[in-house]
Amino acid sequence: MTLRRPRSGLIALFAALVAAFLLFGQPAAPAFADTTDDGQEVTDYYFGGVITFDDEPVADVVMTISGNGFEGKTTTDAEGKWRLYVPEKEVYTLTVDETTLPDGVIVDAAQLPPGTQPIAGTTASFEVEFGLTGTKIMNLFLGEGERVTVSFIDQLLSRLVGGLNFGLLLALASMGAALIYGTTRLSNFAHAEMVTWGGLVALVTTTMWHLPLWAGIIAAVVGGGLFGWAMDAGIWRPLRKRGLGVVQLMIVSIGLSLALRYLFQFWIGGGTQQLPGASPTPIQFGPISLSYIDLIGMVVSIIVILGVAWFLTRTRIGKATRAISDNPQLAAASGIDVDKVIRYVWILAGTLAAISGILWGYFRPGVKWDMGMQMLLLIFAAITLGGLGTAFGALLGSLIVGIAVEVSTLWIPSDLKYASALVVLIVILLVRPQGLLGRKERLG
């Protein structure tokens, strides 16, 4: 009996503690929810301002913001004030619902904040981004005017040109990755970081070292070629000499991609930074809106692509590259120095990726530590679509992917536009499994 009483007392004490925890240990409900009256989650980043007409506030105007998988909505209060919270510092699309404005009134483009322009074909949608702080104040003034509506044909033409622009810069990266695959059979996941590298070198040399833009571009292009050379000399050639298979090499490229990506983040931080002259005023060509940077980028892409085509078809190294892609054993038996040609291919691929990274930094716009990853899936889609291992197939696949991505926004939300490229890829591979310019190969 004397031994059981302490045990019974301990059990009773434990039961009392459990009961006390159940009654009083539950976390109390917060005194207030960290949300606004219209259901927005309060964050450290927001756009805000006041909407006025003839110096009087305009109430009950619906405002929406979208981008990077996020959507938010609010309504101006009795004083015309509005605030839209977003999860991070990125580029967003801000839209004023014109049906909630007074009749005959639109947003006055002449009184927009500096550097802000309506998206082509609209009077009340704008691309907005933060400055150095996590807040952006945009006071919008209304004026009398006619609301712009754009026909389907005009929207289609605008997106076709935008898709061509995107497809050309995608082709620069895809052609380099296709040449690497053709000569080494390596699916290089670190090719995304080769694209990012070009944008980062241009950013560091221009905004941090304050060199002219032309010097930054030259440094990025030369740095891209050196980066490709260093990757082959330091990693891929030694691994090939050790006889690693393509699967092992692919896994190494995935690890290398992760390591480089977070090294870039440590180097420049996690935010998005702009290259000099980003987001210039667009030039209207009828329904088509292009900036001078878009025009220069398209011209540069075409010239570089033509140069690559000449290199592959007219030079000895280019012809040797194509021979190795067709049959590396036969090319080696014919006296071609396979390792030397592969080294040239890596240098060329790094250079093309760097140029693509610079253009991507202006097209996005902005340079970020992981921006190349946004292109990687599209690069692989373009290579597979055009035919594995062929640079011209990668060019054709990139143009199709670029146009499909931009035109698809006529029917689907812009956040889903990259998925449209995969739909096109699946459809074409069902009809032609080897890709558009690929060759049928016998298995076994």
PAMARVO-171534 format. One record per residue (C-alpha): x, z, y; residue number from 1. Coordinates in nm, 3 decimals. Each point is the difference from the previous one (the first is absolute). Layout:
       u       w       v tifi
       X       Z       Y  NUM
...
This chain:
       u       w       v tifi
   0.000   0.000   0.000    1
   0.276   0.083   0.242    2
   0.162  -0.339  -0.061    3
  -0.317  -0.201   0.058    4
  -0.099   0.156   0.334    5
   0.289  -0.155   0.200    6
  -0.070  -0.338  -0.160    7
  -0.368   0.030   0.088    8
   0.096   0.098   0.352    9
   0.225  -0.302   0.035   10
  -0.276  -0.228  -0.121   11
  -0.242   0.152   0.247   12
   0.252  -0.037   0.282   13
   0.066  -0.366  -0.090   14
  -0.374  -0.071  -0.008   15
  -0.039   0.159   0.342   16
   0.282  -0.213   0.144   17
  -0.156  -0.319  -0.142   18
  -0.337   0.094   0.146   19
   0.159   0.072   0.338   20
   0.178  -0.336  -0.003   21
  -0.319  -0.184  -0.085   22
  -0.189   0.179   0.277   23
   0.257   0.010   0.276   24
   0.293  -0.220  -0.104   25
  -0.166  -0.339   0.053   26
   0.142  -0.181   0.301   27
  -0.231   0.018   0.295   28
  -0.154  -0.317   0.129   29
   0.173  -0.124   0.312   30
  -0.158   0.100   0.326   31
  -0.013  -0.367   0.103   32
   0.056  -0.331  -0.173   33
   0.299  -0.199   0.117   34
  -0.221  -0.294   0.091   35
  -0.165  -0.132   0.315   36
  -0.371  -0.012   0.070   37
  -0.017  -0.360  -0.124   38
   0.175   0.084  -0.331   39
   0.355  -0.106   0.082   40
   0.283   0.193  -0.160   41
   0.224   0.142   0.272   42
   0.364  -0.112  -0.034   43
   0.310  -0.001   0.217   44
  -0.056  -0.366   0.093   45
  -0.284  -0.146   0.202   46
  -0.103  -0.272   0.241   47
  -0.224   0.101   0.286   48
  -0.121  -0.087   0.346   49
  -0.301  -0.059   0.224   50
  -0.233  -0.300   0.024   51
  -0.135  -0.068   0.350   52
  -0.204  -0.269   0.178   53
   0.000  -0.015   0.381   54
   0.185   0.334   0.001   55
  -0.281   0.161  -0.199   56
   0.044   0.131  -0.357   57
  -0.180  -0.188  -0.277   58
  -0.144   0.217  -0.277   59
  -0.098  -0.080  -0.359   60
   0.250  -0.283  -0.046   61
   0.104  -0.030  -0.365   62
   0.377  -0.024  -0.062   63
   0.165  -0.074  -0.335   64
   0.361  -0.007  -0.118   65
   0.146  -0.141  -0.322   66
   0.331  -0.075  -0.163   67
   0.231   0.106  -0.285   68
  -0.298   0.087  -0.221   69
  -0.161   0.225   0.263   70
  -0.324  -0.038   0.193   71
  -0.140   0.227   0.272   72
  -0.298  -0.004   0.235   73
  -0.116   0.189   0.308   74
  -0.236  -0.027   0.297   75
   0.072   0.062   0.369   76
  -0.150   0.318   0.141   77
  -0.197   0.043   0.322   78
   0.325  -0.020   0.200   79
   0.106  -0.321  -0.174   80
   0.280   0.175  -0.189   81
   0.100  -0.095  -0.355   82
   0.266   0.102  -0.249   83
   0.090  -0.154  -0.338   84
   0.229   0.191  -0.237   85
   0.225  -0.187  -0.245   86
   0.217   0.133  -0.288   87
   0.338  -0.140   0.112   88
   0.184  -0.198   0.266   89
  -0.067  -0.359  -0.095   90
  -0.151  -0.314   0.150   91
  -0.382   0.006   0.005   92
  -0.286  -0.220   0.112   93
  -0.223   0.160   0.264   94
  -0.346  -0.155   0.045   95
  -0.272   0.065   0.256   96
  -0.346  -0.074  -0.142   97
  -0.125  -0.243   0.264   98
  -0.362   0.042  -0.110   99
   0.016   0.357   0.138  100
   0.118  -0.115   0.345  101
  -0.243  -0.070   0.288  102
  -0.135  -0.356   0.012  103
   0.230  -0.255   0.155  104
   0.300   0.235  -0.011  105
   0.327  -0.037  -0.192  106
   0.338   0.170  -0.003  107
   0.194  -0.124   0.303  108
   0.319  -0.156  -0.140  109
   0.159  -0.002   0.348  110
  -0.004   0.381   0.007  111
   0.131   0.070  -0.347  112
   0.305   0.226  -0.037  113
   0.335  -0.183   0.026  114
   0.097  -0.181  -0.320  115
  -0.356   0.003  -0.139  116
  -0.183  -0.326  -0.063  117
  -0.326  -0.073  -0.182  118
   0.041  -0.141  -0.349  119
  -0.044  -0.376   0.007  120
  -0.366  -0.101   0.004  121
  -0.131   0.338   0.117  122
  -0.055   0.192   0.322  123
  -0.011   0.351  -0.141  124
   0.249   0.028  -0.291  125
   0.361   0.097   0.058  126
   0.312   0.076  -0.198  127
   0.118   0.345   0.112  128
   0.302   0.209  -0.086  129
   0.162   0.323   0.110  130
   0.296   0.045   0.228  131
   0.245   0.286  -0.032  132
  -0.275   0.262  -0.032  133
  -0.287   0.044  -0.245  134
  -0.267  -0.075   0.260  135
  -0.100  -0.321   0.173  136
  -0.236   0.001   0.299  137
  -0.190  -0.325   0.059  138
  -0.247   0.006   0.287  139
  -0.227  -0.304  -0.033  140
  -0.180  -0.153   0.297  141
  -0.309  -0.214  -0.040  142
  -0.084  -0.303   0.207  143
  -0.260  -0.272   0.012  144
   0.070  -0.288  -0.230  145
  -0.103  -0.199  -0.306  146
   0.082   0.134  -0.342  147
   0.220  -0.228  -0.205  148
  -0.122  -0.121  -0.334  149
   0.218  -0.211  -0.226  150
  -0.128  -0.267  -0.235  151
   0.092   0.004  -0.366  152
   0.211  -0.317   0.039  153
   0.200   0.152   0.286  154
   0.060   0.318  -0.200  155
   0.106  -0.208  -0.302  156
   0.249  -0.203   0.206  157
   0.147   0.314   0.154  158
   0.046   0.165  -0.339  159
   0.144  -0.315  -0.156  160
   0.274  -0.006   0.262  161
   0.057   0.374  -0.041  162
   0.021  -0.050  -0.377  163
   0.252  -0.281   0.043  164
   0.212   0.226   0.222  165
  -0.015   0.281  -0.255  166
   0.064  -0.237  -0.291  167
   0.315  -0.139   0.160  168
   0.160   0.340   0.054  169
  -0.107   0.104  -0.350  170
   0.162  -0.317  -0.136  171
   0.341   0.100   0.138  172
  -0.001   0.318  -0.208  173
  -0.166  -0.162  -0.303  174
   0.246  -0.289  -0.023  175
   0.294   0.241  -0.012  176
  -0.166   0.214  -0.266  177
  -0.087  -0.313  -0.199  178
   0.363  -0.118   0.007  179
   0.116   0.341  -0.125  180
  -0.252  -0.012  -0.283  181
   0.090  -0.359  -0.085  182
   0.372   0.069  -0.032  183
  -0.005   0.354  -0.146  184
  -0.356   0.046  -0.139  185
  -0.015   0.323   0.204  186
  -0.330   0.108   0.156  187
   0.163   0.178   0.291  188
  -0.229   0.277   0.128  189
   0.267   0.091   0.257  190
  -0.063  -0.333   0.173  191
  -0.254   0.188   0.215  192
   0.283   0.213   0.138  193
   0.202  -0.313   0.074  194
  -0.289  -0.108   0.224  195
  -0.017   0.345   0.162  196
   0.376  -0.006   0.054  197
  -0.025  -0.304   0.226  198
  -0.259   0.166   0.223  199
   0.194   0.328   0.010  200
   0.330  -0.161   0.101  201
  -0.175  -0.192   0.279  202
  -0.173   0.322   0.112  203
   0.317   0.212   0.003  204
   0.213  -0.256   0.182  205
  -0.263  -0.069   0.270  206
  -0.186   0.326   0.063  207
   0.265   0.257  -0.098  208
   0.320  -0.179   0.093  209
  -0.169  -0.188   0.288  210
   0.152  -0.337  -0.087  211
  -0.177  -0.326   0.096  212
  -0.265  -0.130  -0.237  213
   0.206  -0.304  -0.097  214
   0.285   0.232  -0.102  215
  -0.241   0.209  -0.207  216
  -0.132  -0.309  -0.178  217
   0.352  -0.123  -0.080  218
   0.097   0.347  -0.124  219
  -0.311   0.016  -0.221  220
   0.061  -0.345  -0.153  221
   0.370   0.070  -0.066  222
  -0.087   0.349  -0.122  223
  -0.258  -0.145  -0.238  224
   0.258  -0.232  -0.156  225
   0.250   0.285  -0.033  226
  -0.268   0.222  -0.152  227
  -0.075  -0.263  -0.265  228
   0.371  -0.042  -0.073  229
   0.050   0.378  -0.029  230
  -0.295   0.045  -0.236  231
   0.129  -0.268  -0.239  232
   0.366   0.105   0.020  233
  -0.068   0.371  -0.027  234
  -0.294   0.015  -0.242  235
  -0.132  -0.315  -0.162  236
   0.319  -0.180  -0.103  237
   0.148   0.312  -0.169  238
  -0.330   0.058  -0.180  239
  -0.013  -0.363  -0.114  240
   0.357   0.033  -0.130  241
  -0.111   0.300  -0.206  242
  -0.268  -0.215  -0.163  243
  -0.310   0.180   0.129  244
  -0.325  -0.178  -0.073  245
  -0.251  -0.112   0.260  246
  -0.230   0.296  -0.066  247
   0.278   0.253   0.062  248
   0.105  -0.190   0.313  249
  -0.357   0.001   0.126  250
  -0.023   0.378  -0.048  251
   0.325   0.039   0.192  252
  -0.146  -0.209   0.283  253
  -0.304   0.229   0.016  254
   0.226   0.306   0.032  255
   0.214  -0.178   0.258  256
  -0.313  -0.088   0.197  257
  -0.112   0.363   0.012  258
   0.346   0.125   0.097  259
   0.044  -0.253   0.280  260
  -0.353   0.053   0.131  261
   0.043   0.374   0.049  262
   0.350  -0.052   0.135  263
  -0.157  -0.222   0.266  264
  -0.258   0.268   0.074  265
   0.276   0.258   0.043  266
   0.182  -0.244   0.226  267
  -0.277  -0.096   0.249  268
  -0.284   0.243  -0.077  269
  -0.351  -0.062  -0.125  270
  -0.154  -0.156   0.311  271
  -0.047  -0.360   0.104  272
   0.233  -0.130   0.270  273
  -0.027  -0.321   0.197  274
   0.255  -0.275   0.045  275
   0.064  -0.121   0.357  276
  -0.276  -0.225   0.131  277
  -0.251   0.091  -0.271  278
  -0.373  -0.065   0.066  279
   0.041  -0.263   0.274  280
  -0.296  -0.154   0.181  281
  -0.157  -0.266  -0.224  282
  -0.030  -0.364   0.100  283
  -0.333  -0.174  -0.064  284
  -0.007  -0.341  -0.168  285
  -0.376  -0.044  -0.010  286
  -0.129   0.253  -0.255  287
   0.355   0.068  -0.124  288
   0.191   0.290   0.154  289
   0.378   0.010  -0.046  290
   0.278   0.175   0.187  291
   0.331  -0.163   0.079  292
   0.157   0.222  -0.269  293
  -0.244  -0.145  -0.257  294
   0.097  -0.353   0.100  295
   0.373   0.077  -0.012  296
  -0.041   0.174  -0.335  297
  -0.182  -0.296  -0.154  298
   0.259  -0.247   0.130  299
   0.289   0.216  -0.125  300
  -0.166   0.040  -0.342  301
  -0.049  -0.375  -0.038  302
   0.361  -0.074   0.104  303
   0.141   0.260  -0.241  304
  -0.221  -0.122  -0.287  305
   0.115  -0.359   0.061  306
   0.358   0.127   0.003  307
  -0.049   0.172  -0.336  308
  -0.156  -0.316  -0.141  309
   0.301  -0.204   0.118  310
   0.237   0.260  -0.148  311
  -0.169  -0.012  -0.341  312
  -0.027  -0.378  -0.021  313
   0.308  -0.129   0.182  314
   0.287   0.246  -0.048  315
   0.210   0.065  -0.311  316
  -0.078   0.372  -0.002  317
  -0.370  -0.073   0.044  318
   0.000  -0.243  -0.289  319
   0.195   0.252  -0.209  320
  -0.263   0.262   0.087  321
  -0.275  -0.225  -0.130  322
   0.204  -0.076  -0.312  323
   0.047   0.371  -0.074  324
  -0.369   0.057   0.054  325
  -0.082  -0.272  -0.253  326
   0.256   0.102  -0.267  327
   0.275   0.254   0.079  328
   0.182  -0.049  -0.333  329
   0.018  -0.377   0.042  330
   0.105   0.041   0.366  331
   0.284   0.233  -0.103  332
   0.107  -0.242  -0.274  333
   0.010  -0.277   0.262  334
   0.264   0.187   0.199  335
  -0.225   0.169   0.260  336
   0.119   0.346   0.106  337
  -0.331   0.180  -0.060  338
   0.105   0.334   0.151  339
   0.127  -0.168   0.315  340
  -0.324  -0.195   0.046  341
  -0.208   0.312  -0.060  342
   0.205   0.176   0.270  343
  -0.090  -0.278   0.246  344
  -0.364   0.029  -0.101  345
  -0.003   0.373   0.078  346
   0.157  -0.063   0.341  347
  -0.259  -0.270   0.074  348
  -0.285   0.219  -0.122  349
   0.117   0.289   0.218  350
   0.021  -0.227   0.303  351
  -0.349  -0.144  -0.056  352
  -0.143   0.349  -0.057  353
   0.156   0.124   0.326  354
  -0.152  -0.288   0.200  355
  -0.335   0.069  -0.164  356
   0.033   0.370   0.089  357
   0.057  -0.080   0.368  358
  -0.302  -0.231   0.011  359
  -0.209   0.254  -0.195  360
   0.096   0.264   0.259  361
  -0.155  -0.217   0.271  362
  -0.298  -0.115  -0.211  363
  -0.109   0.354  -0.107  364
   0.105   0.095   0.274  365
   0.257   0.278  -0.038  366
   0.287   0.103  -0.226  367
  -0.050   0.279  -0.252  368
   0.210   0.146  -0.281  369
  -0.230  -0.137  -0.272  370
  -0.126  -0.320   0.161  371
   0.158  -0.219  -0.266  372
  -0.217   0.161  -0.267  373
  -0.306  -0.143   0.173  374
   0.137  -0.346  -0.080  375
   0.142   0.061  -0.349  376
  -0.321  -0.055  -0.194  377
  -0.072  -0.313   0.202  378
   0.356  -0.125  -0.063  379
  -0.047   0.037  -0.376  380
  -0.344  -0.160   0.025  381
   0.145  -0.300   0.187  382
   0.286  -0.043  -0.249  383
  -0.235   0.020  -0.299  384
  -0.257  -0.226   0.162  385
   0.254  -0.271   0.081  386
   0.186   0.023  -0.329  387
   0.265   0.251  -0.105  388
   0.356  -0.080   0.103  389
  -0.067  -0.293   0.233  390
   0.060   0.038   0.373  391
  -0.235  -0.284   0.091  392
  -0.270   0.155  -0.214  393
   0.051   0.328   0.187  394
  -0.042  -0.190   0.328  395
  -0.327  -0.156  -0.116  396
  -0.124   0.330  -0.142  397
   0.086   0.183   0.323  398
  -0.199  -0.243   0.213  399
  -0.301   0.033  -0.229  400
   0.026   0.380  -0.002  401
   0.044   0.020   0.378  402
  -0.299  -0.219   0.073  403
  -0.215   0.176  -0.261  404
   0.084   0.342   0.145  405
  -0.093  -0.094   0.357  406
  -0.304  -0.219  -0.072  407
  -0.151   0.259  -0.234  408
  -0.061   0.232   0.298  409
  -0.295  -0.225   0.091  410
  -0.190   0.154  -0.292  411
   0.174   0.324  -0.100  412
   0.135   0.301   0.198  413
   0.351  -0.051   0.132  414
   0.125   0.299  -0.201  415
  -0.080  -0.193  -0.321  416
   0.152  -0.332   0.104  417
   0.315   0.036  -0.212  418
  -0.216   0.032  -0.312  419
  -0.130  -0.354   0.062  420
   0.349  -0.136  -0.079  421
  -0.016   0.157  -0.345  422
  -0.343  -0.154  -0.059  423
   0.141  -0.343   0.085  424
   0.297   0.068  -0.231  425
  -0.226   0.091  -0.293  426
  -0.222  -0.303   0.048  427
   0.290  -0.247   0.015  428
   0.183   0.156  -0.297  429
  -0.316  -0.030  -0.208  430
   0.015  -0.376   0.057  431
   0.378  -0.045   0.009  432
   0.183   0.295  -0.163  433
   0.348  -0.129   0.084  434
  -0.075  -0.011   0.373  435
  -0.048  -0.298   0.228  436
   0.355  -0.138  -0.027  437
   0.110   0.183  -0.313  438
   0.078  -0.160  -0.333  439
  -0.169   0.071  -0.329  440
   0.226   0.188  -0.237  441
  -0.030   0.028  -0.375  442
  -0.002   0.353  -0.138  443
   0.184   0.077  -0.326  444
